[in-house]
């Protein structure tokens, strides 16, 4: 839903994922929340689950994206790979440090999805250059996109098949500890 079109400033926290409460509690602002859902039943599930993490003030829900909706293009891992550094994408990996250390896209910048991400946007990234967000399955990277957009990044893409897509296509992996992204 988020990739097809969403309200400006929206945070992607998929209600049908088991980690909904964790990420809603960490990433949604305090105060009233408006739910964008595919149908009334999904909206009701979101409201019920939001109340579990203290978001009692649901301001309402919408089923359609607005005219001129923001979009987050969905990429496949192979879209990032071009030989000899010819890819236009800079890659931001939002997985945990342990996940990153075990294998990541070469030259990826590590920026772990956490509640304080907006206070620590990675330095050294070009806000005008196409930026691909990657995690293990596309959920955390999609959730992190609004933070980079709010920080002024203009061309974002979500790697929907994540690192499994990278590994499945036998693309090169780098290993090692992440550097401090600030």
C-alpha positions in Angstrom: 0.0 0.0 0.0 2.7 2.5 1.0 4.7 1.9 -2.2 1.7 2.5 -4.4 0.9 5.8 -2.9 0.7 7.4 0.5 -0.1 10.7 2.3 2.9 13.1 2.5 4.8 12.5 5.8 3.2 9.1 6.3 5.1 6.4 8.2 5.0 2.9 6.8 4.2 0.5 9.5 2.4 -2.5 8.1 -0.4 -3.7 10.3 -0.3 -7.3 9.1 3.2 -7.8 10.2 4.0 -9.4 13.6 6.3 -6.5 14.5 3.6 -3.8 14.1 3.4 -2.9 17.8 7.2 -2.6 18.1 7.7 -0.3 15.1 4.5 1.7 15.7 5.6 2.4 19.3 9.1 3.3 18.1 8.4 5.3 15.0 5.0 7.0 15.2 4.8 10.4 16.8 2.9 11.1 20.0 -0.6 12.3 19.5 -3.4 11.4 17.2 -2.7 9.0 14.4 -4.6 8.7 11.1 -4.6 5.1 9.7 -4.3 4.6 5.9 -5.7 1.1 5.2 -6.8 -1.0 2.3 -10.3 -1.7 3.8 -12.3 -1.0 7.0 -11.3 -4.4 8.6 -7.6 -3.6 8.2 -8.2 -0.1 9.7 -9.9 -1.7 12.7 -7.0 -4.1 13.2 -4.6 -1.2 13.1 -6.6 0.9 15.6 -6.8 -2.1 18.0 -3.1 -2.8 17.7 -2.2 0.9 18.1 -4.1 1.0 21.4 -1.8 -1.8 22.6 1.2 0.5 22.4 -0.5 3.6 23.9 -1.8 5.3 20.7 -5.3 5.7 22.1 -6.0 8.9 20.1 -6.7 7.5 16.6 -7.9 10.5 14.7 -9.5 8.5 11.9 -8.7 6.5 8.9 -8.6 6.7 5.1 -8.9 4.1 2.4 -7.6 6.0 -0.5 -4.4 7.9 -1.2 -4.7 11.6 -2.0 -4.3 13.0 -5.5 -0.7 13.6 -6.0 0.2 10.9 -3.5 3.9 10.4 -2.6 5.3 7.1 -3.9 8.1 4.9 -2.8 9.3 2.9 -5.8 9.8 -0.8 -5.1 13.1 -2.2 -6.4 14.5 -5.7 -6.8 18.0 -6.3 -5.4 19.4 -6.9 -8.8 18.4 -3.3 -9.8 21.2 -2.1 -7.5 23.9 -4.1 -9.1 26.0 -2.8 -12.0 29.6 -3.8 -12.4 32.6 -1.6 -11.6 30.7 0.9 -9.5 28.4 2.1 -12.3 25.2 1.9 -10.2 23.5 5.3 -9.7 22.2 4.1 -6.3 23.7 4.8 -2.9 22.6 2.0 -0.6 21.5 2.5 3.0 21.1 -0.7 5.0 18.8 -0.4 8.0 19.3 -3.8 9.6 20.9 -4.5 12.9 24.7 -4.3 13.3 24.9 -8.1 13.6 22.9 -8.5 10.4 25.0 -5.9 8.6 28.3 -7.5 9.8 27.2 -11.0 8.5 26.9 -9.7 4.9 25.8 -6.5 3.2 25.8 -4.8 -0.2 29.3 -3.5 -0.9 29.6 0.2 -0.1 26.3 0.3 1.8 26.0 2.7 4.6 24.7 1.2 7.8 21.8 3.1 9.5 19.9 0.8 11.9 16.2 1.3 12.1 15.6 2.6 15.7 13.4 5.1 17.4 16.1 7.9 17.3 16.9 7.7 13.6 15.8 11.2 12.8 18.5 12.5 15.2 21.3 10.6 13.4 20.9 10.8 9.6 24.0 9.4 8.0 26.6 11.9 6.9 28.4 11.6 3.6 25.3 10.7 1.6 24.2 12.9 -1.3 20.5 13.9 -0.7 20.0 14.4 -4.5 21.4 11.0 -5.5 19.1 8.0 -5.8 19.1 6.2 -2.5 18.0 2.6 -2.1 17.0 1.4 1.4 17.5 -2.3 2.2 16.8 -4.6 5.1 16.1 -8.3 5.3 12.6 -8.3 3.9 11.6 -4.8 2.9 9.6 -3.9 6.0 12.2 -2.0 8.0 13.5 -0.2 4.9 10.1 0.9 3.9 9.5 2.2 7.4 12.8 4.2 7.3 12.0 5.9 4.0 9.9 8.7 5.5 12.8 9.7 7.8 15.2 10.2 4.8 12.5 12.0 2.9 12.0 14.3 5.8 15.8 14.8 5.9 15.7 16.1 2.3 16.4 13.0 0.3 14.6 13.4 -3.0 14.9 10.1 -4.8 14.2 7.0 -2.6 13.6 3.4 -3.5 12.8 0.4 -1.3 14.5 -2.9 -2.0 11.4 -5.1 -1.7 13.1 -8.4 -1.8 15.8 -7.2 0.6 19.0 -9.1 1.3 17.5 -12.4 0.5 17.1 -11.1 -3.1 20.7 -10.0 -3.1 21.9 -13.4 -1.9 19.5 -15.4 -4.1 21.0 -13.7 -7.1 24.5 -14.5 -6.0 25.6 -10.9 -5.9 28.8 -9.9 -4.0 28.6 -9.5 -0.3 30.8 -7.4 1.9 31.3 -8.3 5.6 32.6 -6.5 8.6 31.5 -4.1 11.2 29.5 -1.0 10.3 31.2 2.4 10.7 29.5 5.2 12.7 26.9 6.6 10.3 27.0 10.2 11.7 
